[in-house]
Amino acid sequence: MQVSLNTAVFLPQLERSKSQLACLLDVDAWPIDNIEVRGEFFAPATKVWELEQIAKLCQKNNWGLYYSVPEELFLGDHFAPKLEQQLALAEKIGIKNLKYSLGHIDLLFSDAKLKRLHDLLANSPINVTIENQPNVNGKLSAITQELTFDRSEKLSLGYTFDSGNWYWINEDPTKAFLALCDQISVFHLKDIHAKQTVLLGKGDTDWQPMLKSLKTDVPVFLEYGTADLDELASQVQLVNRLLEN
């Protein structure tokens, strides 16, 4: 297995209005397994066209295509209203996985809505994962409770473990990883120091044992800004050496 890239690695360029497609063309033929694009960086008028071009690039390189939806899946008494539309778009484009932030469920979430969500997920070929957020909904107790609920209701939801978000809610990422390791579907890798994202090995995250303990089919995405392609290449090489050994 090789490392995967979330387009957050291109954050400085994206903030200067470079498109995700243009950024990904810069890493054409790199030794990576998957790409995860971010919904917030698409211009609405060109989103579908750009996704189609990114999908072609992924097909050329045999990369899996993932999509980070900048929304919560659970919104108290209902789920994300555009879920069905987003699943349909993902199927049309050839997106493998949609990632949402968790959000929260309250007591007004009806059985009818739960069944509707169950059926949408069960009848779609697209994987959907929920991610721990850097807020109260992302605390270890909340994530554990939600994943237990998903299993009890037989919801076809995976889990994206973000190794950095724990710091912003003063929780220990290693403790969280040990508690959740067996339930992780996707791994977002970043290193943090003083609540700032830094290059791997410059922060406080004991990330190497985490990667060694993951199930072998769990993709590992770099998800932090890098200054330029040389810096990104060094991070890709660092993680690939670990994943390949």
C-alpha positions in Angstrom: 0.0 0.0 0.0 1.1 3.6 -0.7 0.0 6.9 0.9 -3.0 8.8 -0.3 -3.5 12.6 -0.6 -6.3 14.8 0.6 -6.1 18.1 -1.4 -5.5 19.9 1.9 -1.9 19.2 1.1 -2.2 22.0 -1.6 -3.8 24.5 0.8 -1.5 27.4 0.1 -2.1 27.0 -3.7 -5.9 26.5 -3.2 -6.1 29.7 -1.1 -4.5 31.5 -4.1 -7.4 30.2 -6.2 -5.5 27.4 -8.0 -8.0 24.7 -8.8 -7.9 21.2 -7.3 -7.6 19.8 -10.8 -4.5 21.9 -11.5 -2.9 20.9 -8.2 -3.5 17.2 -8.9 -2.0 17.5 -12.4 1.2 18.5 -10.6 1.4 15.1 -8.9 0.4 13.1 -12.0 2.1 9.6 -11.8 3.2 10.1 -8.2 3.4 6.9 -6.0 0.0 7.3 -4.3 -3.1 5.2 -4.0 -6.0 7.6 -3.6 -7.0 11.2 -3.9 -9.6 12.9 -1.7 -11.0 16.2 -3.0 -12.7 18.8 -0.9 -16.1 20.1 -1.7 -15.4 23.6 -0.3 -12.8 24.3 -3.0 -15.0 23.7 -6.0 -16.6 26.6 -7.9 -20.3 25.7 -8.2 -20.4 26.6 -11.9 -17.5 24.3 -12.8 -17.7 21.6 -10.1 -19.1 18.7 -12.2 -16.7 19.4 -15.1 -13.7 19.6 -12.7 -14.8 16.4 -11.0 -15.1 14.6 -14.3 -11.5 15.7 -15.2 -10.2 14.6 -11.9 -11.9 11.3 -12.3 -10.1 10.8 -15.6 -6.8 11.6 -14.0 -7.6 9.1 -11.3 -8.4 6.4 -13.9 -5.2 7.1 -15.7 -3.2 6.6 -12.5 -5.3 3.9 -11.0 -6.1 6.2 -8.1 -9.2 5.8 -6.0 -11.3 9.0 -5.8 -12.7 10.1 -2.5 -14.8 13.3 -1.7 -14.8 15.3 1.5 -18.3 16.8 2.0 -18.1 20.0 4.0 -21.2 19.2 6.0 -22.4 17.2 9.0 -24.3 14.0 8.3 -26.5 14.2 11.4 -28.3 17.4 12.1 -30.2 16.8 15.2 -33.6 15.5 14.1 -32.6 14.8 10.5 -29.7 13.9 8.2 -28.0 15.9 5.5 -30.8 16.8 3.1 -28.5 16.6 0.0 -27.2 13.1 0.8 -29.3 11.4 -1.9 -28.1 14.0 -4.5 -24.5 13.6 -3.4 -24.6 9.8 -3.6 -26.1 10.1 -7.1 -23.3 12.5 -8.2 -20.6 10.3 -6.7 -22.0 7.3 -8.6 -22.1 9.2 -11.8 -18.5 10.5 -11.4 -16.9 7.3 -10.1 -16.3 8.6 -6.5 -15.5 5.7 -4.1 -16.2 7.4 -0.8 -18.0 10.4 0.7 -16.8 11.7 4.0 -19.0 13.8 6.3 -18.4 15.3 9.7 -20.4 13.4 12.4 -22.8 16.1 13.7 -25.3 14.8 16.3 -28.5 12.9 16.7 -31.2 14.0 19.1 -34.4 12.3 20.4 -36.5 13.8 17.6 -34.7 11.8 14.9 -37.7 9.6 13.9 -37.7 5.9 13.0 -39.0 6.9 9.5 -35.9 9.1 8.9 -33.6 6.4 10.3 -35.1 3.9 7.9 -34.7 6.3 5.0 -31.1 6.8 5.9 -30.6 3.1 6.2 -32.1 2.4 2.8 -30.1 5.2 1.1 -26.8 3.9 2.4 -27.7 0.2 1.8 -28.8 0.7 -1.8 -25.8 2.8 -2.8 -22.5 1.5 -4.1 -20.7 4.5 -2.5 -19.0 4.2 0.8 -20.0 6.9 3.4 -17.8 7.6 6.4 -18.2 9.9 9.4 -15.3 11.8 10.9 -14.4 13.0 14.4 -14.7 16.8 14.5 -12.7 19.2 16.6 -15.7 20.0 18.8 -18.0 18.4 21.4 -19.4 16.0 18.7 -15.9 14.7 18.1 -15.1 13.7 21.7 -14.1 10.0 22.1 -17.3 9.3 24.1 -19.5 10.8 21.4 -17.7 8.9 18.6 -17.8 5.6 20.5 -21.6 6.1 21.2 -22.3 7.0 17.5 -20.4 4.0 16.1 -22.2 1.7 18.6 -25.5 3.2 17.4 -24.5 2.7 13.8 -23.8 -1.0 14.3 -27.0 -1.5 16.3 -29.1 0.1 13.6 -27.1 -1.7 10.8 -26.2 1.6 9.1 -23.7 1.2 6.3 -21.4 3.9 7.7 -17.6 3.7 8.0 -15.4 5.9 10.2 -12.7 8.3 9.2 -10.2 8.8 12.0 -8.6 12.2 12.0 -5.4 12.0 14.0 -5.2 15.8 14.5 -8.7 16.9 15.5 -8.3 15.4 19.0 -5.9 18.2 20.0 -8.5 21.0 19.6 -10.8 19.3 22.1 -8.0 18.4 24.5 -8.2 14.6 24.0 -5.3 12.2 23.5 -5.1 10.9 19.9 -3.2 7.8 20.9 -5.9 6.9 23.5 -8.6 7.5 20.9 -6.8 5.4 18.3 -6.4 2.5 20.6 -10.1 2.6 21.5 -11.3 3.0 17.9 -8.6 1.2 15.8 -10.7 -1.8 14.8 -13.5 0.5 13.5 -11.4 2.8 11.3 -12.2 2.7 7.6 -10.1 5.7 6.5 -7.1 7.4 8.3 -6.4 11.1 8.0 -2.8 11.7 9.0 -1.4 14.9 10.4 1.0 16.0 13.1 0.2 18.7 15.6 2.2 20.9 18.0 0.7 23.6 20.2 -2.5 23.2 18.2 -0.7 24.0 15.0 -0.3 21.6 12.1 3.3 20.8 11.4 5.3 18.4 9.1 5.4 14.8 10.2 7.9 14.2 12.9 7.8 17.9 14.1 4.8 17.5 16.3 3.5 15.5 19.3 1.6 12.7 17.5 3.0 9.2 17.8 1.8 8.5 14.3 4.2 5.7 13.2 2.8 3.1 15.6 -0.7 4.0 14.6 0.0 3.3 10.9 1.7 0.0 11.8 -1.4 -1.0 13.8 -4.0 -0.2 11.1 -5.7 -2.9 9.1 -3.8 -3.3 5.9 -6.8 -2.2 3.7 -7.2 1.2 5.5 -6.1 4.1 3.2 -3.8 6.7 4.9 -4.4 10.2 3.6 -2.0 13.1 4.2 -4.3 16.1 5.2 -2.2 19.2 6.0 -0.8 22.0 4.0 2.7 21.8 2.5 4.8 24.6 1.2 5.6 23.2 -2.2 5.9 20.1 -4.3 9.4 19.3 -2.9 8.1 19.4 0.7 5.1 17.3 -0.3 7.3 14.7 -2.1 9.4 14.3 1.0 6.3 13.7 3.1 5.0 11.1 0.6 8.3 9.4 0.6 8.5 9.3 4.4 5.1 7.7 4.8 5.5 5.3 1.8 8.7 3.9 3.4 6.8 3.1 6.5 3.7 1.6 4.7 5.9 -0.5 2.4 7.9 -2.1 5.2 
